[in-house]
Amino acid sequence: FAGTRLVREPASGEWGSYPEGFAVLGDVVLFAAWDPLHGVELWRSDGTEAGTTLLRDLNPNGDGAPAELTVPRLVDYRDGRLAYFTADDGVYPRQLWRTDGTEEGTFPISQYFRWGNGAPRLLTVMDGELYFRGGYNGSRVVPWHASPTGIEAVNYATDRRREPGCFLPEDMVALGNQLLFSCRDFEHGQELWA
């Protein structure tokens, strides 16, 4: 790669800052990186040294550890898009967050998922919308849908907006306009659902 260069070094030295989880949002890239002052937090870059900055310290007392950065390509907000990710703010366990790429536009959109296995994960985009798994206040872990206006549990077995028919979804993937995932119910056990 001719012209390859170091953009910025948030953590100097042999070990580096371990930037990872890249997601394009408009004209910037969002990613998780470590620095000695903040720990692992959310960063943004326009590809220049000056334009590569900490976006927000999600957990001032430790690592926010943003993960699963996901940008639903068809969800417009203002003049750009939203990115969703999971992070730990030090008050609640790992929650679902959203960002428009600004510090003030970066915040948790849920504080529902308060136990380990119920933390949001498997963020998956289908038809420009975000789906994920999570457990609500100690209930079953079920599929969820997120939009710029909020989140709701979904049911793919019958009507998408009714009480969930399966739990413990795993390995979500979008196939055209279908969301396929492994899920369990009391009648069939763990099977493929759409």
ChimeraX attribute file (.defattr): number of C-alpha atoms within 10 A of each C-alpha:
attribute: neighborCount
match mode: 1-to-1
recipient: residues
	/A:1	4
	/A:2	4
	/A:3	5
	/A:4	6
	/A:5	7
	/A:6	9
	/A:7	14
	/A:8	16
	/A:9	14
	/A:10	19
	/A:11	16
	/A:12	11
	/A:13	8
	/A:14	6
	/A:15	7
	/A:16	13
	/A:17	19
	/A:18	15
	/A:19	17
	/A:20	14
	/A:21	17
	/A:22	16
	/A:23	18
	/A:24	18
	/A:25	20
	/A:26	16
	/A:27	10
	/A:28	15
	/A:29	17
	/A:30	26
	/A:31	23
	/A:32	25
	/A:33	23
	/A:34	21
	/A:35	16
	/A:36	10
	/A:37	11
	/A:38	19
	/A:39	21
	/A:40	22
	/A:41	26
	/A:42	30
	/A:43	22
	/A:44	23
	/A:45	21
	/A:46	16
	/A:47	14
	/A:48	11
	/A:49	12
	/A:50	10
	/A:51	13
	/A:52	19
	/A:53	16
	/A:54	20
	/A:55	21
	/A:56	21
	/A:57	20
	/A:58	25
	/A:59	19
	/A:60	14
	/A:61	12
	/A:62	16
	/A:63	19
	/A:64	23
	/A:65	21
	/A:66	27
	/A:67	22
	/A:68	21
	/A:69	23
	/A:70	22
	/A:71	24
	/A:72	20
	/A:73	19
	/A:74	13
	/A:75	16
	/A:76	13
	/A:77	10
	/A:78	7
	/A:79	7
	/A:80	13
	/A:81	19
	/A:82	23
	/A:83	23
	/A:84	27
	/A:85	23
	/A:86	24
	/A:87	27
	/A:88	22
	/A:89	21
	/A:90	14
	/A:91	9
	/A:92	14
	/A:93	19
	/A:94	27
	/A:95	24
	/A:96	28
	/A:97	21
	/A:98	22
	/A:99	23
	/A:100	20
	/A:101	24
	/A:102	10
	/A:103	14
	/A:104	10
	/A:105	13
	/A:106	19
	/A:107	18
	/A:108	19
	/A:109	18
	/A:110	17
	/A:111	16
	/A:112	19
	/A:113	22
	/A:114	19
	/A:115	17
	/A:116	12
	/A:117	15
	/A:118	23
	/A:119	23
	/A:120	31
	/A:121	22
	/A:122	17
	/A:123	24
	/A:124	21
	/A:125	21
	/A:126	17
	/A:127	15
	/A:128	15
	/A:129	16
	/A:130	22
	/A:131	27
	/A:132	23
	/A:133	25
	/A:134	29
	/A:135	23
	/A:136	18
	/A:137	13
	/A:138	13
	/A:139	12
	/A:140	15
	/A:141	23
	/A:142	25
	/A:143	28
	/A:144	23
	/A:145	20
	/A:146	20
	/A:147	17
	/A:148	15
	/A:149	6
	/A:150	9
	/A:151	16
	/A:152	13
	/A:153	21
	/A:154	22
	/A:155	19
	/A:156	19
	/A:157	13
	/A:158	11
	/A:159	11
	/A:160	14
	/A:161	13
	/A:162	13
	/A:163	15
	/A:164	20
	/A:165	18
	/A:166	25
	/A:167	22
	/A:168	19
	/A:169	23
	/A:170	20
	/A:171	15
	/A:172	23
	/A:173	18
	/A:174	15
	/A:175	11
	/A:176	9
	/A:177	10
	/A:178	13
	/A:179	17
	/A:180	18
	/A:181	20
	/A:182	18
	/A:183	23
	/A:184	19
	/A:185	13
	/A:186	9
	/A:187	7
	/A:188	9
	/A:189	12
	/A:190	17
	/A:191	13
	/A:192	14
	/A:193	16
	/A:194	16
